[in-house]
């Protein structure tokens, strides 16, 4: 199993070419165009991205999951929490070439908007040229759940504490997923 | 053992064409004098001519869309921009010219009418030639006629709304339509009137290289309800043909409009349509959009939610077979608080066909407590076909809930195996699964259309399975 921290490696083009290998990729608050190219079968690729926008932060991120060989899997999860006047512009593409039969490709983008002045633009694209595949993508953008906030407050938390707890829980999913592959992956 | 691919081509269901018998045909190509002449023949008021001429200039300036399938094959100089089939509109079915009647008989207009249709307005070539409006509708003050008649008899009403929602500079094809539009329907439903039976119009193109540029305007006043159904069938031709329609709908406070399209143009047709709704407080707009035919379709029905509590829905089906590209989708623009929208798209691609979902959801500042739900499912039936999903979500407000999901898959082997173990042939099992896949949308369509749609899909499915 291989772990790639994009923030440290600073590489935008990533090639995944070891048959049967599992890769875990992580990045935090980076802008750019990340290409994940799978050229061998039976590869498992997990991609986790985390964005925490404050003040006038602005992120433009594009991800491309490019499957060129059959029977591989890619699973992307990008979560973001945006405060103040921060901006998040995301475009994700799953592209399965003709040769990529029996592939599974997933893409999920979830964003929490904490202020009125935030701007989120999410474009999860799919281009599927093979037929024997399974692909899904999902995108949700919204605020913290009123019900959950209310519940936390009825248990005695102050409003800011309740909010912070929920945001922490939202972000923690990314950490937990990364470490579920190997607890030694430190981010 | 390898499976043998069946080469038998099923005849296109409506692939018949009547000899042309038109009273007037404009010269090919688009020039200012053609635009002037159309307006003159129709004896239009001065403002409409000015509108057309302005649109013509915009058309020349506008560039082709930069996204989606290639439209390079459209030869604007090789199209007739106006065609008038008969001198006058017939009031009764019996008065229609024989060829036109034959054409309709094959599609089944009279049968459809018998089945409790409120009114049938059948468009043959570029003008509505047959129209019967239910007497009760007239009594209620509902106006249902073709656009040319509306311009003559209800000029002020038309002038107030025409081109205000989709101005000529919206896009190149809206500009083209604005310059040379002809025919289409006009529907006006007064305050509080609920039209219980669907209003239908049949559209046909029956002249080679002839583009149809119909223009539809629907106004639903406060608290009214109406369902408009548009079905298209066209004969097969060998040269490219263009259909560029514009549909504008105004949904006033608390009104409900449902607009159903079953599009089954033959494969040589470019179907490039602009459809938009202006939806006010607590209004509800539903687009049900089924794209089965045409070579290339680009169509993204949209709802502009301007009033508090307004709702918009798009349910769409796209089917792309050999040599077809269905680039369809939806647009939802939220401008007011408590607005909600839902988009459900089902697409099927087969034999090298390509389907694309292209959508935009925008939540403007101030549209608090808005909710958006988008779901796109695609089926790819063989390895030559392709499916794309291009959604965009632009959120400028935090008090919102936006969800988007999409899946792409093939027909489940287990499901097929199960059905076949119960005695269904592979073709029957496949079409049963495809019809089931589309059902969430087809069940919303009036019965006779959904029967026809199911029949068409089954026909397309059977044509290919070896």
Interface residues (C-beta under 8 A of the other chain):
Chain A: X98 X101 X111 X113 X114 X115 X116 X118 X119 X120 X121 X122 X123 X124 X125 X126 X127 X128 X129 X130 X131 X132 X133 X134 X135 X136 X137 X138 X139 X140 X141 X142 X143
Chain B: X365 X378 X380 X381 X382 X383 X385 X386 X387 X388 X389 X390 X391 X392 X393 X394 X395 X396 X397 X398 X399 X400 X401 X402 X403 X404 X405 X406 X407 X408 X409 X410
